[in-house]
Amino acid sequence: MQFVISFAYFALLGFLITRLSFFRNIPRLSTRLLLVFFTLKVLAGSMLIFIYTWYYEDPLTADVYKYFSDGQIMFEAIKDHPLDYLRMLTGIDASAPHLAKYYEEMNFWFRPWESPVYNDNRLVIRFNAFAFLFSFGHIFVHNVFINFLSFTGLVALYKFLIRHIDSDKLPWLAPGIFLFPSLLFWGSGILKEGLLLWALGCWLLSLDNILTQRKAITLPSLLLIVFTGILVLLKPYTLVFLLPCITVFYLSRNFPPVLMHLSYFGAIVLLVAGGFALTSLFSSYDALQVIAGKQNDFINQSLLHDAGSMLHARYLEPDLLMMAVEFVRGFFNTLLRPHLFEAYSFVTLMAAVENAIIIFLLLYMVWKFDRKKLSLPGIQWAGFWFVLLFMGFVGLVSPAHGGLVRYKIPALPFLWLFFVQMSRLPHIKNGNPFNSISIPKIFNK
């Protein structure tokens, strides 16, 4: 019965993809191709559930199940106390004393350590608690739901990028947005990454609709506020690194080359200075201490669970010089590891193969580098700096293969963007080569 219900929702959402205006008339992306990508995401998410079910002796300790189980505890409050459910779901008066009985029953509502940063586990738990209203308690239905959201975010990201990418590079864009292995696999699970992709893509498209499209801006403005809030609650560092890059992109499109590149560098300097200013104003939000604490907690948790994927156990200290060194080291770790000689399981082998592909792409870009683009502004430079900042930070706070592979996926589309824009790639005639793919007739009814 679970798979019947899951397929019914999958067919319904697939039908919506063929009918909603958001998914229609997208250059180089036919409806059939969108359905293929959506199907691949649902299958990848299902594979992740199966792997967690078979790989873990206690599946409830796996990320996919732990958020699902805690969401079920929240949902069960609706039977006798629907107001309690609404309070916990919306966060309105969610700290009422009598709600503690639900939170204490959950395993991941509270962190095992204190942090001034919002506990992003709660957003995924709330997603599952809301999905229970329609899922009849079936985890594969949750998989379909979250993949529709993350797929929507990727489509929004694609729609944003095609407005600013070279027209002859459009046929090359979709594979890196929808088919990058880690992006497809980890971005399709009932995890934070699925919601992050949704919020990230929709945030960029909403912002661009406000700044460049001569249309009514009321709806895009409301959406921008909503997705800003989700990014702040989910992964605030994503927004922190994205803001200076995207701001300089819009401001520097008519700048001379040198000034354009200096603007990006200056924005990063202002970002660091802003972190210190925030620390001086709010001592509880000491940026260096928060980063060091996050990395220390990651190491402690990895050692506690005897994680075999640890790269090192160097505890960070709130020292700027030490963090700068570890940031550079962390960038290369995030970009290139695990490598093929470090693969010890199917999942790490998949990540190692992907990193080998990344190395090949970088070598190809060096060989076929388009020097003319060095002096031209473009979205690829915003992508370049975002990749540098994001991957460096991920490597700084995540000294383990598992964290590196999962947490870096929001940067992969921008890494692909930089490769596509800065490389002299073969010209593809007659549009997108994927458009000949056929789809089941069920979606056309």
Steps between C-alpha positions, in 0.01 A plus 500: 500500500787742579634482146154535347435821696852627424452437129163673506657813648791470258256485206303797636810717542628387160168612352539838671844537344338465157233760581642766732627810322814502715621185323396595147682670213844468659777532239679169433283316754202322350220364717613143436850584614371665817303185576809286446700713743218492758476122464875461550482707817219290646689181413821638655313592817347153513846345459624712791219367720583141402870555568433648844259213573748228406827665603409607854440237766261748661337698218356749749851641547524580127431859398209412271318311774587718798327808356209283385456343845514831684253645252266211577514581872403859424221390268347260751416797722228590250281210612429632849649849500488654150593842637822355639579363154442840339716673760792264443456503123485878459731595787235736640508460878700181438694541825194462719597287806244227437652428155818374666349151520510476120848646462643269765363200313680611183862403453621789285293804591777604737871496418738313732693829526410864547524743209370855436408389146149368433470121502433423132383147585168653601414625153531149352304354793225754436499414129441136588233589755315695231546226239340250739168678436498346152739205510307249715829443683692372195859622472515457122218754466717748694774418250272600209399823674849622586626414153227710343621792713871448430424445130305827496803673653732358234264609223490848656881503512513398135250771402712755683826391337371485141425872519868575555693222326629515141234377258736250333568340839134435587496136380785423742337648809234243590728196560691676779183632662303174502744211454810570710523169696520639855246769418263238364555252783532705820277778369217250456477366855268596784780717630587865550666512159170447317339798673819703453498448123135605491563819695825588322363475146175678579685776690722575200213496252283722721783750543565507126129548427505808722820649357486419130144414398266786422200337661303527822739445789252437783505120473877474439558726801284282723674187373840659558409569863374146551804332346737736680344382825538134401866547408569680828338220699646217295856589397567869571858480373362427151328838497799670664730383219248551222404858581834673430554296183158566350506866607829564320368313194209740461703812582810424292351399165621822340828529692841479330664156546744599774239686701255213458745245643605738778134546592462131576814501710386813682161343574674202663710735713182681607342163583786413735494848651125466551557179692733679741258793531221258590723345763572836658128584516375160617750309708285184494543488123878497488546387140836330555376326814183379325700359207755335729221357715322357197819329379585369847151356539527333161824332603357395836194345338713320241730359768203402715349296216841373387459646151743341259493797266695744717765699314654649813422587862661843521280703731450856380562788734341845464818626335476682166837383364432136584158521336645659186746211463229239566263682262744458210568139594129443541422636153723244331368223724143587406582530131707184459433254783431220541718385210496155342760356739288600802181324390390241756128466417260544210407851614860618536588333169223698332635820656856412398392440139323836502814670629698332224249650254552841661877468453443409135273803453758731656775361277277533195422860595872579526557339159200671334502818705318794342734790575254756371274432798765617745428862414123465474254526790253220543312275737789254490710729720230514764491120476878476529517702821200322648663162433825619657330632814249219538738209441768658717255537786366146461854362513579723796222365722457144360817291533333181372412360159131469583464866588704619204300302245159602631555858603673614181213421263354857483834611352508236224264677255714812526819300450343355185391850394857626524627204299239551227550874470881497510561202268488485121245222468377327183196663347181295529267538205122469505450586862527250781607144417286367786176620346447182305425313824150360512277494809214282623159609372365516856637853538329622182147417609 
